[in-house]
Amino acid sequence: MFKKIVETIGRSGAVSLIAHFGGDSIYIPRLSQFGGHAEQLRIARNRQIVDEYSRGGTSATKLALKYSTSDRNIYKILKQNW
């Protein structure tokens, strides 16, 4: 989990987050609760998935792991956006 946090907010941000909340359970809301930007992010993510797959360098399984989803969902995204 630390690796994902570092990739998202950087090492200093991750260290700061841990300093403030380390050992506590915190709730992180979905982006859709902040004004509907989730749809735009989903569209951008799906375009990126299609691009990575179409270049032939990334398998559906690797994409599923990278984007924290299932192989089945990756194939659904590819089918809808191909």
Buried (B, 14 or more C-beta within 10 A) or exposed (E): EEEEBBEEEEEEEBBEBEEEEEEEEEEEEEBEEEEEEEEEEEEEEBEBBBEBBEEEEBEBEBBBEEBEBEBEBBBEBBEEBE
